[in-house]
Amino acid sequence: MRRYIATTWLVLTTCLTLSPVTAQVTTVQVSDGDSDRTDPLVILDLPPALRDAPSLRLTEQGDPQQPPIATQIDPATGKLWFVATGTIRAGQKRTYRFEPGPAASTARIAIVETDRAIEVRYEDRQLLQYNKAHVEPGDGIDPRFGRSGHLHPVRTPRGAIVTDEFPPDHLHQSGIFFAFTKSQFESRDVDFWNLAGGKGRVRFHSADIGPSGPLFASFRTQHEHVDLTAGNDSAEIGKTSGGKVALRETWNVRAWNAGWKSGYWLMDIDTEIRCATDSPLKLPEYHYGGMAIRAARPWVPKEVTFLTSEGDDRRKGNHTRPRWCDIFGMVAGQPAGIALLTSPSNFRFPEPLRIHPTMPYMVYTPQFLGDWEITPAAPHRASYRFIIHDGQLSAATLDTLWKNYAAPLVAVLD
């Protein structure tokens, strides 16, 4: 499969002095041949003189009336992010100006944490909810289906909910979640996906809140993948304790204020799964299990459309290896959707995608290609981007969004 590699050049003239930061000119150029970009995120590794400046203003040269561009520094890396709005043609230069002054005045994308959940909000709108507390499935439903450590609801910019929780046909599929199905741990068969069997589950363990700002908000959570066949606590069905922890998983979740004016926003989930003991988790070949979406309840077979990067629908796309897949339909009378993009850094990229023939769910499943295992010496890491959108996105737009994700524009200093 062709890899898209974008190179950007940021030419920055600096003053070799300890005096306050002065105006500085930057140039960004896309030079990856035939690949245009629309609204790409751009990353710049700031030198300490700029990183420590009390306030910096970024504007694009050529339009003195243009308002400052929203920027945000990732405190973990010291890198600065901004969006190069509009379309950058292959080989086109963009020139920006850094100077002292007030930064862009724009709405923040923020984290709100409670005892039960973590919310990401933009202005007064909820974008997503991550469920820390164990969510009970409701009266008359087997309590084994309760769960934590999943995302629901996830909302489009207009507020349409594009995930589901406890869907009647498959009560164990809730929102955005990660679980393996067929596995062996210490010679026992464990199923972390199908909760009714009582053999395993994934549950929330802890959370850390990261930065919020005009461009992104992030948080990190820890999950436990629990073998309930080993010392199962029948009273609590392992929802908060009991069983034996086979895997410890970390999610790094980042929501981006990018694409809002085009009717979508972006969310990244990077997952790292490590063995919790000296025993590996063996994963025999199987047809589903991994990073999954259970999408909106109204999307019954005749009311939903799947589209993959290879142009396939739900029938042809099942167990193919697309770079992305979009699922969309009507929610409360308006078109909406959610796309799942996989990263070139992932194990067995592009991983096979399981698309269910009748239910609105899909899951990237490297296990479909054959046996593998997670060992104490070799944790499993994977990265995904979600495009949560109103309206219908074209295949060309989704291709560009995947390129923006797979090969982000990296600015360098000259």
DOLO-430992 format. One record per residue (C-alpha): residue in one letter; x, y, z. Coordinates in nm, 2 decimals, always signed. Layout:
<vextis>
   res       px       py       pz
     a        X        Y        Z
...
</vextis>
This chain:
<vextis>
   res       px       py       pz
     m    +0.00    +0.00    +0.00
     r    +0.13    +0.34    -0.08
     r    +0.25    +0.55    +0.21
     y    +0.19    +0.92    +0.21
     i    +0.49    +1.11    +0.35
     a    +0.44    +1.48    +0.38
     t    +0.74    +1.71    +0.44
     t    +0.68    +2.06    +0.56
     w    +0.94    +2.33    +0.60
     l    +0.90    +2.61    +0.85
     v    +1.17    +2.88    +0.79
     l    +1.21    +3.08    +1.11
     t    +1.45    +3.38    +1.15
     t    +1.55    +3.41    +1.51
     c    +1.75    +3.67    +1.70
     l    +2.05    +3.52    +1.88
     t    +1.99    +3.73    +2.19
     l    +1.83    +3.71    +2.53
     s    +1.61    +4.01    +2.47
     p    +1.23    +3.96    +2.44
     v    +1.11    +3.76    +2.14
     t    +1.07    +3.98    +1.83
     a    +0.86    +3.93    +1.52
     q    +0.96    +3.62    +1.33
     v    +0.86    +3.50    +0.98
     t    +0.77    +3.14    +0.91
     t    +0.71    +2.95    +0.59
     v    +0.53    +2.62    +0.56
     q    +0.56    +2.42    +0.24
     v    +0.39    +2.09    +0.15
     s    +0.63    +1.90    -0.07
     d    +0.50    +1.54    -0.10
     g    +0.44    +1.55    -0.47
     d    +0.08    +1.51    -0.56
     s    -0.10    +1.53    -0.23
     d    -0.31    +1.83    -0.15
     r    -0.42    +1.89    +0.21
     t    -0.73    +2.05    +0.35
     d    -0.74    +2.19    +0.70
     p    -0.44    +1.99    +0.82
     l    -0.30    +2.00    +1.17
     v    +0.06    +2.13    +1.17
     i    +0.31    +2.05    +1.44
     l    +0.62    +2.26    +1.52
     d    +0.89    +2.18    +1.77
     l    +0.94    +2.51    +1.94
     p    +1.28    +2.63    +2.06
     p    +1.30    +2.72    +2.43
     a    +1.30    +3.10    +2.34
     l    +0.96    +3.07    +2.19
     r    +0.83    +2.80    +2.42
     d    +0.88    +3.01    +2.72
     a    +0.75    +3.34    +2.57
     p    +0.47    +3.48    +2.78
     s    +0.24    +3.53    +2.48
     l    +0.27    +3.47    +2.11
     r    +0.05    +3.57    +1.83
     l    +0.04    +3.36    +1.50
     t    -0.10    +3.51    +1.18
     e    -0.08    +3.42    +0.82
     q    +0.10    +3.68    +0.61
     g    -0.08    +3.86    +0.32
     d    -0.40    +3.95    +0.51
     p    -0.35    +4.22    +0.77
     q    -0.71    +4.20    +0.88
     q    -0.70    +3.82    +0.95
     p    -0.75    +3.74    +1.31
     p    -0.48    +3.54    +1.50
     i    -0.47    +3.17    +1.45
     a    -0.54    +2.94    +1.74
     t    -0.24    +2.76    +1.87
     q    -0.17    +2.53    +2.16
     i    +0.15    +2.38    +2.31
     d    +0.15    +2.02    +2.42
     p    +0.32    +2.04    +2.76
     a    +0.43    +1.68    +2.74
     t    +0.64    +1.74    +2.43
     g    +0.69    +2.11    +2.40
     k    +0.55    +2.11    +2.05
     l    +0.31    +2.36    +1.91
     w    +0.00    +2.27    +1.71
     f    -0.21    +2.48    +1.48
     v    -0.45    +2.43    +1.18
     a    -0.35    +2.55    +0.84
     t    -0.70    +2.63    +0.73
     g    -0.82    +2.58    +0.38
     t    -0.66    +2.38    +0.11
     i    -0.28    +2.36    +0.06
     r    -0.19    +2.25    -0.29
     a    +0.10    +2.02    -0.34
     g    +0.42    +2.24    -0.34
     q    +0.23    +2.55    -0.23
     k    +0.39    +2.77    +0.04
     r    +0.22    +2.92    +0.33
     t    +0.38    +3.20    +0.53
     y    +0.30    +3.28    +0.89
     r    +0.42    +3.53    +1.13
     f    +0.50    +3.49    +1.50
     e    +0.52    +3.80    +1.71
     p    +0.46    +3.91    +2.07
     g    +0.10    +3.99    +2.14
     p    -0.23    +3.84    +2.26
     a    -0.30    +3.49    +2.13
     a    -0.62    +3.41    +1.93
     s    -0.94    +3.46    +2.13
     t    -1.14    +3.15    +2.06
     a    -1.36    +2.90    +2.24
     r    -1.18    +2.63    +2.44
     i    -1.22    +2.26    +2.41
     a    -1.23    +2.15    +2.77
     i    -1.25    +1.85    +3.01
     v    -1.51    +1.83    +3.28
     e    -1.46    +1.54    +3.53
     t    -1.71    +1.40    +3.78
     d    -1.70    +1.09    +4.00
     r    -1.88    +0.89    +3.73
     a    -1.75    +1.03    +3.40
     i    -1.52    +1.24    +3.19
     e    -1.68    +1.48    +2.95
     v    -1.52    +1.67    +2.66
     r    -1.71    +2.00    +2.59
     y    -1.68    +2.27    +2.33
     e    -1.84    +2.59    +2.43
     d    -2.17    +2.47    +2.60
     r    -2.19    +2.14    +2.40
     q    -2.09    +1.80    +2.51
     l    -1.88    +1.62    +2.25
     l    -1.83    +1.29    +2.43
     q    -1.86    +1.11    +2.76
     y    -1.61    +0.85    +2.89
     n    -1.77    +0.63    +3.15
     k    -1.55    +0.58    +3.46
     a    -1.82    +0.44    +3.68
     h    -1.98    +0.10    +3.61
     v    -2.30    +0.17    +3.41
     e    -2.59    -0.06    +3.50
     p    -2.79    -0.19    +3.20
     g    -3.13    -0.11    +3.35
     d    -3.43    -0.30    +3.50
     g    -3.50    -0.65    +3.36
     i    -3.15    -0.68    +3.19
     d    -2.89    -0.93    +3.31
     p    -2.65    -0.72    +3.53
     r    -2.36    -0.90    +3.36
     f    -2.40    -0.66    +3.07
     g    -2.31    -0.35    +3.28
     r    -1.97    -0.20    +3.19
     s    -1.73    +0.08    +3.24
     g    -1.43    +0.20    +3.04
     h    -1.62    +0.30    +2.72
     l    -1.72    +0.62    +2.53
     h    -2.09    +0.70    +2.51
     p    -2.25    +0.92    +2.41
     v    -2.04    +1.06    +2.13
     r    -2.20    +1.36    +1.95
     t    -2.16    +1.54    +1.62
     p    -2.11    +1.92    +1.62
     r    -2.49    +1.96    +1.59
     g    -2.54    +1.72    +1.88
     a    -2.65    +1.40    +1.71
     i    -2.55    +1.09    +1.91
     v    -2.37    +0.85    +1.68
     t    -2.30    +0.58    +1.94
     d    -2.53    +0.34    +2.13
     e    -2.53    +0.18    +2.47
     f    -2.68    -0.16    +2.56
     p    -2.84    -0.21    +2.22
     p    -3.12    -0.47    +2.26
     d    -2.98    -0.71    +1.99
     h    -2.63    -0.72    +2.14
     l    -2.63    -0.57    +2.50
     h    -2.25    -0.62    +2.54
     q    -2.17    -0.37    +2.26
     s    -2.16    -0.02    +2.40
     g    -2.02    +0.29    +2.23
     i    -1.65    +0.29    +2.15
     f    -1.47    +0.01    +2.33
     f    -1.17    -0.22    +2.30
     a    -1.19    -0.59    +2.39
     f    -1.06    -0.93    +2.27
     t    -1.30    -1.22    +2.21
     k    -1.12    -1.55    +2.16
     s    -0.81    -1.57    +2.39
     q    -0.62    -1.79    +2.63
     f    -0.47    -1.68    +2.96
     e    -0.29    -1.93    +3.17
     s    -0.44    -2.22    +2.98
     r    -0.79    -2.09    +3.04
     d    -1.03    -1.97    +2.76
     v    -1.12    -1.61    +2.83
     d    -1.37    -1.39    +2.64
     f    -1.35    -1.02    +2.73
     w    -1.61    -0.92    +2.47
     n    -1.92    -1.13    +2.53
     l    -2.01    -1.03    +2.88
     a    -2.30    -1.27    +2.93
     g    -2.06    -1.57    +2.93
     g    -1.91    -1.44    +3.26
     k    -1.56    -1.54    +3.15
     g    -1.41    -1.19    +3.13
     r    -1.46    -0.82    +3.10
     v    -1.28    -0.49    +3.06
     r    -1.33    -0.24    +3.34
     f    -1.21    +0.11    +3.43
     h    -0.92    +0.15    +3.68
     s    -0.80    +0.51    +3.69
     a    -0.78    +0.84    +3.50
     d    -0.56    +1.14    +3.46
     i    -0.67    +1.47    +3.31
     g    -0.45    +1.64    +3.06
     p    -0.44    +1.99    +2.91
     s    -0.73    +2.18    +2.77
     g    -0.71    +2.48    +2.53
     p    -0.83    +2.63    +2.20
     l    -0.71    +2.34    +1.99
     f    -0.73    +2.02    +2.19
     a    -0.82    +1.86    +2.52
     s    -0.69    +1.53    +2.64
     f    -0.71    +1.27    +2.91
     r    -0.56    +0.93    +2.99
     t    -0.74    +0.63    +3.14
     q    -0.63    +0.29    +3.26
     h    -0.83    -0.03    +3.20
     e    -0.81    -0.38    +3.34
     h    -0.88    -0.68    +3.12
     v    -1.00    -0.93    +3.37
     d    -1.02    -1.31    +3.36
     l    -1.33    -1.39    +3.56
     t    -1.28    -1.76    +3.54
     a    -1.00    -1.72    +3.80
     g    -1.15    -1.64    +4.14
     n    -1.47    -1.48    +4.01
     d    -1.66    -1.27    +4.26
     s    -2.01    -1.38    +4.17
     a    -2.17    -1.11    +4.39
     e    -2.01    -0.83    +4.20
     i    -1.96    -1.02    +3.87
     g    -1.62    -0.86    +3.85
     k    -1.75    -0.51    +3.77
     t    -1.51    -0.33    +4.01
     s    -1.31    -0.62    +4.17
     g    -1.27    -0.99    +4.15
     g    -1.12    -1.21    +3.89
     k    -0.75    -1.20    +3.78
     v    -0.62    -0.91    +3.58
     a    -0.46    -1.04    +3.26
     l    -0.39    -0.71    +3.08
     r    -0.35    -0.35    +3.18
     e    -0.45    -0.10    +2.91
     t    -0.39    +0.27    +2.88
     w    -0.59    +0.49    +2.65
     n    -0.47    +0.84    +2.56
     v    -0.77    +1.03    +2.43
     r    -0.74    +1.36    +2.25
     a    -1.03    +1.56    +2.11
     w    -0.94    +1.83    +1.85
     n    -1.11    +2.15    +1.77
     a    -1.03    +2.10    +1.40
     g    -1.29    +2.08    +1.12
     w    -1.57    +2.23    +1.32
     k    -1.66    +2.48    +1.04
     s    -1.67    +2.19    +0.80
     g    -1.92    +2.00    +1.01
     y    -1.69    +1.76    +1.19
     w    -1.44    +1.72    +1.48
     l    -1.15    +1.48    +1.54
     m    -1.08    +1.23    +1.82
     d    -0.76    +1.03    +1.86
     i    -0.73    +0.72    +2.08
     d    -0.38    +0.57    +2.13
     t    -0.39    +0.24    +2.32
     e    -0.11    +0.05    +2.49
     i    -0.18    -0.30    +2.63
     r    +0.06    -0.47    +2.86
     c    +0.06    -0.80    +3.04
     a    -0.04    -0.77    +3.41
     t    +0.15    -1.09    +3.50
     d    +0.44    -1.30    +3.37
     s    +0.19    -1.49    +3.16
     p    +0.12    -1.39    +2.79
     l    -0.23    -1.35    +2.64
     k    -0.26    -1.58    +2.35
     l    -0.49    -1.47    +2.06
     p    -0.58    -1.75    +1.82
     e    -0.70    -1.65    +1.47
     y    -1.06    -1.51    +1.50
     h    -1.29    -1.30    +1.30
     y    -1.35    -1.01    +1.55
     g    -1.21    -0.83    +1.85
     g    -1.02    -0.51    +1.89
     m    -1.11    -0.14    +1.87
     a    -1.48    -0.13    +1.80
     i    -1.77    +0.11    +1.74
     r    -2.13    +0.03    +1.82
     a    -2.30    +0.31    +1.63
     a    -2.64    +0.49    +1.65
     r    -2.94    +0.28    +1.73
     p    -3.16    +0.42    +1.44
     w    -2.91    +0.28    +1.19
     v    -3.09    -0.05    +1.11
     p    -2.98    -0.22    +0.79
     k    -3.19    -0.01    +0.55
     e    -3.11    +0.31    +0.73
     v    -2.73    +0.30    +0.73
     t    -2.44    +0.31    +0.48
     f    -2.09    +0.19    +0.52
     l    -1.81    +0.31    +0.30
     t    -1.45    +0.20    +0.31
     s    -1.13    +0.36    +0.17
     e    -1.14    +0.10    -0.11
     g    -1.50    +0.20    -0.21
     d    -1.67    -0.10    -0.06
     d    -2.00    -0.12    +0.12
     r    -2.07    -0.32    +0.43
     r    -2.10    -0.65    +0.24
     k    -1.79    -0.62    +0.03
     g    -1.59    -0.44    +0.29
     n    -1.62    -0.71    +0.56
     h    -1.28    -0.85    +0.65
     t    -1.10    -0.64    +0.39
     r    -0.81    -0.41    +0.49
     p    -0.92    -0.05    +0.44
     r    -0.74    +0.25    +0.58
     w    -1.07    +0.40    +0.69
     c    -1.44    +0.32    +0.71
     d    -1.73    +0.56    +0.75
     i    -2.07    +0.47    +0.89
     f    -2.35    +0.72    +0.85
     g    -2.73    +0.76    +0.84
     m    -3.01    +0.98    +0.97
     v    -3.03    +1.08    +1.34
     a    -3.33    +1.28    +1.45
     g    -3.40    +1.38    +1.09
     q    -3.04    +1.49    +1.01
     p    -2.76    +1.30    +0.83
     a    -2.46    +1.22    +1.06
     g    -2.18    +0.97    +1.09
     i    -1.86    +0.85    +1.24
     a    -1.55    +0.73    +1.06
     l    -1.28    +0.51    +1.20
     l    -0.92    +0.56    +1.06
     t    -0.63    +0.33    +1.13
     s    -0.27    +0.43    +1.16
     p    +0.03    +0.31    +0.95
     s    +0.21    +0.24    +1.27
     n    -0.04    -0.03    +1.38
     f    +0.04    -0.40    +1.40
     r    -0.06    -0.57    +1.07
     f    -0.16    -0.24    +0.91
     p    -0.40    -0.20    +0.75
     e    -0.57    -0.44    +0.99
     p    -0.87    -0.64    +0.87
     l    -1.20    -0.47    +0.94
     r    -1.50    -0.67    +1.07
     i    -1.82    -0.51    +0.95
     h    -2.14    -0.68    +1.08
     p    -2.39    -0.77    +0.81
     t    -2.69    -0.64    +1.00
     m    -2.59    -0.44    +1.31
     p    -2.42    -0.09    +1.30
     y    -2.09    -0.19    +1.43
     m    -1.73    -0.24    +1.30
     v    -1.40    -0.34    +1.46
     y    -1.04    -0.34    +1.34
     t    -0.92    -0.70    +1.40
     p    -0.55    -0.80    +1.34
     q    -0.64    -1.14    +1.49
     f    -0.82    -1.23    +1.17
     l    -0.48    -1.27    +0.99
     g    -0.37    -1.55    +1.23
     d    -0.25    -1.63    +1.57
     w    -0.05    -1.38    +1.78
     e    +0.01    -1.30    +2.14
     i    +0.08    -1.02    +2.38
     t    +0.38    -1.10    +2.60
     p    +0.55    -0.93    +2.90
     a    +0.83    -0.83    +2.66
     a    +0.61    -0.71    +2.38
     p    +0.31    -0.49    +2.46
     h    +0.05    -0.41    +2.20
     r    +0.02    -0.05    +2.08
     a    -0.23    +0.08    +1.83
     s    -0.36    +0.42    +1.72
     y    -0.69    +0.53    +1.57
     r    -0.86    +0.86    +1.47
     f    -1.24    +0.91    +1.47
     i    -1.41    +1.17    +1.24
     i    -1.74    +1.26    +1.40
     h    -1.95    +1.45    +1.15
     d    -2.28    +1.60    +1.05
     g    -2.39    +1.55    +0.69
     q    -2.22    +1.31    +0.46
     l    -1.84    +1.32    +0.39
     s    -1.72    +1.23    +0.04
     a    -1.46    +0.96    -0.01
     a    -1.21    +1.23    -0.13
     t    -1.26    +1.42    +0.19
     l    -1.21    +1.11    +0.40
     d    -0.89    +1.02    +0.20
     t    -0.75    +1.37    +0.27
     l    -0.84    +1.34    +0.64
     w    -0.66    +1.00    +0.65
     k    -0.35    +1.16    +0.49
     n    -0.36    +1.44    +0.75
     y    -0.36    +1.17    +1.02
     a    -0.12    +0.92    +0.87
     a    +0.14    +1.18    +0.78
     p    +0.08    +1.50    +0.98
     l    +0.25    +1.81    +0.85
     v    +0.56    +1.86    +1.06
     a    +0.72    +2.20    +1.05
     v    +1.10    +2.24    +1.10
     l    +1.31    +2.54    +1.19
     d    +1.57    +2.67    +0.95
</vextis>
